[in-house]
Amino acid sequence: MKPKTISAEEFDRMFDDGEDISEYLDWSTARRLHEPAKRVNVDFPADVVSKLDRAAKRRGVSRQALIKMWIVAQLDNEALVNRSSSRSEAVGAAQQSENEPKLDNAA
């Protein structure tokens, strides 16, 4: 999906004011600084490639950009779910510990 366009001044103002500027960024081309790209080859059935091409065209991006966006989104989602699950487990363990009877060691 192509990002929305605004003036540099408006972008700077929004950023400085702490507003969400993500809709104005092209995340499909974002890279971590000083981190080289690693080429990965993936084979897809022809019908999957056709579906990818149609989906990419609807969003106005290349097939490669679409695949990158979807993989990054899925990995981010998975990380979020894992963090949430870990927090829930930690909270559950803490609550269970609070509910356990206290033993008197002075005996």
Secondary structure, DSSP 8 states (H G I E B T S, - for coil): -------HHHHHHHHHTT---GGGS-GGG---TT-----------HHHHHHHHHHHHHHTS-HHHHHHHHHHHHHHHHHHHHHHHHHHHHHHHHHHHHHS----TT-
